[in-house]
Amino acid sequence: MRTTGPTSRAALTLSPIGVIRSPHRDPGTTPIQPACAEGCRGEVEVFAAYAAGLDDVDGFSHVHLLYWLHLSGTPSMKVTPFLDDRPRGLFATRAPNRPNPLGLSVVRVIERRGRILVVEDLDALDGTPLFDIKPYVERFDVRTGTRGGWSDGVDDGTFRRRGARGGAAAPGAVAGRSSADTGVCAAEHAAPGAEETSPPDAGY
Ligand SMILES: C[S@@+](CC[C@H](N)C(=O)[O-])C[C@H]1O[C@@H](n2cnc3c(N)ncnc32)[C@H](O)[C@@H]1O
């Protein structure tokens, strides 16, 4: 099939539109997904040229952040997910070490302050370059009756324990309450590396 755009292997150029300010400074203690990072508050700082693009964003409870996992390492096509004990194909995982280390997170919008969007549930490291923000819309983004591949075999306890990685209170860990109830994000209280319990290069 012919295309009118760049050939499939051509390099493309992207420029950050901003930067993510996060409480997470250590990959080894950063939650592996927003669902494991409840209460982890930070700021999405958009560069001045794009500030007007934040108009109306605070009408949405959640947004997708698309970003560059700038501290990621060399990718391998087989990785052992952090939640699993068996190697899986890279593209069946959300491992940060990828040929193009793009990150995708749905985060909660708290408020907009000028060119700053205050958000919660961050699983990105402080200083992560931001490529885009898109509103999370149930009618666009929610699918029901889905299959979760190997992740369907991960029980809730393992998900909570391994997913938080010390960077957030595990959902449901405090007397049956979620960290959203308690508002606890351990990253705000722990010195970098203080709670490291897992290798930073685990596969996720
Ligand atoms: C498993 S990835 C998932 C990221 C995103 N939610 C996704 O699915 O694309 C999250 C992990 O990547 C690592 N990480 C976060 N920000 C990073 C960055 N800027 N560079 C490299 N690694 C990062 C942290 O160790 C964190 O636990």
The ligand as an SDF file (V2000), in Angstrom:
LIG
                    3D

 27 29  0  0  0  0  0  0  0  0999 V2000
    5.2880    0.6720   34.0590 C   0  0  0  0  0  0  0  0  0  0  0  0
    5.5760    2.3340   33.5440 S   0  0  0  0  0  0  0  0  0  0  0  0
    3.9380    2.7640   33.0330 C   0  0  0  0  0  0  0  0  0  0  0  0
    3.8770    4.1610   32.5470 C   0  0  0  0  0  0  0  0  0  0  0  0
    2.5380    4.5010   31.9300 C   0  0  0  0  0  0  0  0  0  0  0  0
    1.4560    4.4590   32.8910 N   0  0  0  0  0  0  0  0  0  0  0  0
    2.2550    3.6010   30.7550 C   0  0  0  0  0  0  0  0  0  0  0  0
    1.5200    2.6320   30.9160 O   0  0  0  0  0  0  0  0  0  0  0  0
    2.7780    3.8640   29.6790 O   0  0  0  0  0  0  0  0  0  0  0  0
    5.7070    3.1740   35.0910 C   0  0  0  0  0  0  0  0  0  0  0  0
    7.0810    3.0220   35.6600 C   0  0  0  0  0  0  0  0  0  0  0  0
    7.9890    3.6420   34.7750 O   0  0  0  0  0  0  0  0  0  0  0  0
    9.0240    4.2530   35.4750 C   0  0  0  0  0  0  0  0  0  0  0  0
    9.0860    5.6460   35.0370 N   0  0  0  0  0  0  0  0  0  0  0  0
    8.2150    6.6360   35.3040 C   0  0  0  0  0  0  0  0  0  0  0  0
    8.5990    7.7730   34.7020 N   0  0  0  0  0  0  0  0  0  0  0  0
    9.7240    7.4810   34.0260 C   0  0  0  0  0  0  0  0  0  0  0  0
   10.5910    8.2370   33.2080 C   0  0  0  0  0  0  0  0  0  0  0  0
   10.3860    9.5180   32.9490 N   0  0  0  0  0  0  0  0  0  0  0  0
   11.6670    7.6030   32.6830 N   0  0  0  0  0  0  0  0  0  0  0  0
   11.8990    6.3010   32.9330 C   0  0  0  0  0  0  0  0  0  0  0  0
   11.1170    5.5360   33.7140 N   0  0  0  0  0  0  0  0  0  0  0  0
   10.0330    6.1210   34.2540 C   0  0  0  0  0  0  0  0  0  0  0  0
    8.7290    4.1230   36.9590 C   0  0  0  0  0  0  0  0  0  0  0  0
    9.5730    3.1190   37.4990 O   0  0  0  0  0  0  0  0  0  0  0  0
    7.2650    3.6680   37.0030 C   0  0  0  0  0  0  0  0  0  0  0  0
    7.0500    2.7310   38.0400 O   0  0  0  0  0  0  0  0  0  0  0  0
  1  2  1  0
  2  3  1  0
  2 10  1  0
  3  4  1  0
  4  5  1  0
  5  6  1  0
  5  7  1  0
  7  8  2  0
  7  9  1  0
 10 11  1  0
 11 12  1  0
 11 26  1  0
 12 13  1  0
 13 14  1  0
 13 24  1  0
 14 15  1  0
 14 23  1  0
 15 16  2  0
 16 17  1  0
 17 18  1  0
 17 23  2  0
 18 19  1  0
 18 20  2  0
 20 21  1  0
 21 22  2  0
 22 23  1  0
 24 25  1  0
 24 26  1  0
 26 27  1  0
M  CHG  2   2   1   9  -1
M  END
$$$$
